[in-house]
Amino acid sequence: ELERRREELESLLIADHV
């Protein structure tokens, strides 16, 4: 389930970058 959490974190990072 680590991959799923990583995807969520990546999404957050992208949203924060925008």
HTML snippet that shows the backbone in 3Dmol.js (N, CA, C, O; Angstrom):
<script src="https://3Dmol.org/build/3Dmol-min.js"></script>
<div id="view" style="width:600px;height:400px;position:relative"></div>
<script>
const pdb = `
ATOM      1  N   GLU A   1       0.843  -1.212   0.000  1.00  0.00           N
ATOM      2  CA  GLU A   1       0.000   0.000   0.000  1.00  0.00           C
ATOM      3  C   GLU A   1       0.879   1.262   0.000  1.00  0.00           C
ATOM      4  O   GLU A   1       0.379   2.387   0.041  1.00  0.00           O
ATOM      5  N   LEU A   2       2.183   1.045  -0.047  1.00  0.00           N
ATOM      6  CA  LEU A   2       3.091   2.210  -0.052  1.00  0.00           C
ATOM      7  C   LEU A   2       2.961   2.973  -1.366  1.00  0.00           C
ATOM      8  O   LEU A   2       2.997   4.203  -1.393  1.00  0.00           O
ATOM      9  N   GLU A   3       2.809   2.224  -2.450  1.00  0.00           N
ATOM     10  CA  GLU A   3       2.700   2.886  -3.752  1.00  0.00           C
ATOM     11  C   GLU A   3       1.489   3.805  -3.783  1.00  0.00           C
ATOM     12  O   GLU A   3       1.545   4.912  -4.319  1.00  0.00           O
ATOM     13  N   ARG A   4       0.407   3.335  -3.208  1.00  0.00           N
ATOM     14  CA  ARG A   4      -0.824   4.133  -3.230  1.00  0.00           C
ATOM     15  C   ARG A   4      -0.587   5.435  -2.447  1.00  0.00           C
ATOM     16  O   ARG A   4      -1.003   6.510  -2.880  1.00  0.00           O
ATOM     17  N   ARG A   5       0.075   5.328  -1.306  1.00  0.00           N
ATOM     18  CA  ARG A   5       0.317   6.520  -0.494  1.00  0.00           C
ATOM     19  C   ARG A   5       1.264   7.465  -1.241  1.00  0.00           C
ATOM     20  O   ARG A   5       1.116   8.686  -1.177  1.00  0.00           O
ATOM     21  N   ARG A   6       2.241   6.883  -1.950  1.00  0.00           N
ATOM     22  CA  ARG A   6       3.190   7.721  -2.690  1.00  0.00           C
ATOM     23  C   ARG A   6       2.455   8.509  -3.778  1.00  0.00           C
ATOM     24  O   ARG A   6       2.752   9.678  -4.026  1.00  0.00           O
ATOM     25  N   GLU A   7       1.501   7.852  -4.412  1.00  0.00           N
ATOM     26  CA  GLU A   7       0.744   8.553  -5.455  1.00  0.00           C
ATOM     27  C   GLU A   7      -0.017   9.727  -4.848  1.00  0.00           C
ATOM     28  O   GLU A   7      -0.097  10.803  -5.440  1.00  0.00           O
ATOM     29  N   GLU A   8      -0.572   9.506  -3.664  1.00  0.00           N
ATOM     30  CA  GLU A   8      -1.327  10.582  -3.000  1.00  0.00           C
ATOM     31  C   GLU A   8      -0.385  11.738  -2.666  1.00  0.00           C
ATOM     32  O   GLU A   8      -0.724  12.907  -2.846  1.00  0.00           O
ATOM     33  N   LEU A   9       0.797  11.387  -2.178  1.00  0.00           N
ATOM     34  CA  LEU A   9       1.773  12.429  -1.822  1.00  0.00           C
ATOM     35  C   LEU A   9       2.204  13.190  -3.069  1.00  0.00           C
ATOM     36  O   LEU A   9       2.350  14.412  -3.042  1.00  0.00           O
ATOM     37  N   GLU A  10       2.404  12.464  -4.151  1.00  0.00           N
ATOM     38  CA  GLU A  10       2.809  13.130  -5.391  1.00  0.00           C
ATOM     39  C   GLU A  10       1.717  14.097  -5.841  1.00  0.00           C
ATOM     40  O   GLU A  10       2.006  15.207  -6.288  1.00  0.00           O
ATOM     41  N   SER A  11       0.472  13.672  -5.720  1.00  0.00           N
ATOM     42  CA  SER A  11      -0.639  14.532  -6.118  1.00  0.00           C
ATOM     43  C   SER A  11      -0.629  15.808  -5.278  1.00  0.00           C
ATOM     44  O   SER A  11      -0.860  16.904  -5.789  1.00  0.00           O
ATOM     45  N   LEU A  12      -0.359  15.647  -3.988  1.00  0.00           N
ATOM     46  CA  LEU A  12      -0.325  16.812  -3.100  1.00  0.00           C
ATOM     47  C   LEU A  12       0.821  17.738  -3.497  1.00  0.00           C
ATOM     48  O   LEU A  12       0.670  18.960  -3.513  1.00  0.00           O
ATOM     49  N   LEU A  13       1.958  17.145  -3.813  1.00  0.00           N
ATOM     50  CA  LEU A  13       3.119  17.953  -4.207  1.00  0.00           C
ATOM     51  C   LEU A  13       2.798  18.742  -5.475  1.00  0.00           C
ATOM     52  O   LEU A  13       3.127  19.923  -5.582  1.00  0.00           O
ATOM     53  N   ILE A  14       2.165  18.089  -6.417  1.00  0.00           N
ATOM     54  CA  ILE A  14       1.820  18.763  -7.675  1.00  0.00           C
ATOM     55  C   ILE A  14       0.845  19.907  -7.389  1.00  0.00           C
ATOM     56  O   ILE A  14       1.004  21.006  -7.920  1.00  0.00           O
ATOM     57  N   ALA A  15      -0.145  19.655  -6.564  1.00  0.00           N
ATOM     58  CA  ALA A  15      -1.132  20.692  -6.243  1.00  0.00           C
ATOM     59  C   ALA A  15      -0.440  21.859  -5.546  1.00  0.00           C
ATOM     60  O   ALA A  15      -0.783  23.019  -5.778  1.00  0.00           O
ATOM     61  N   ASP A  16       0.530  21.552  -4.697  1.00  0.00           N
ATOM     62  CA  ASP A  16       1.226  22.614  -3.970  1.00  0.00           C
ATOM     63  C   ASP A  16       2.122  23.395  -4.928  1.00  0.00           C
ATOM     64  O   ASP A  16       2.326  24.598  -4.763  1.00  0.00           O
ATOM     65  N   HIS A  17       2.651  22.700  -5.927  1.00  0.00           N
ATOM     66  CA  HIS A  17       3.556  23.367  -6.874  1.00  0.00           C
ATOM     67  C   HIS A  17       2.783  24.341  -7.752  1.00  0.00           C
ATOM     68  O   HIS A  17       3.296  25.399  -8.117  1.00  0.00           O
ATOM     69  N   VAL A  18       1.563  23.987  -8.084  1.00  0.00           N
ATOM     70  CA  VAL A  18       0.768  24.844  -8.987  1.00  0.00           C
ATOM     71  C   VAL A  18       0.420  26.148  -8.306  1.00  0.00           C
ATOM     72  O   VAL A  18      -0.242  26.998  -8.901  1.00  0.00           O
TER      73      VAL A  18
END
`;
const viewer = $3Dmol.createViewer("view");
viewer.addModel(pdb, "pdb");
viewer.setStyle({}, {cartoon: {color: "spectrum"}});
viewer.zoomTo();
viewer.render();
</script>
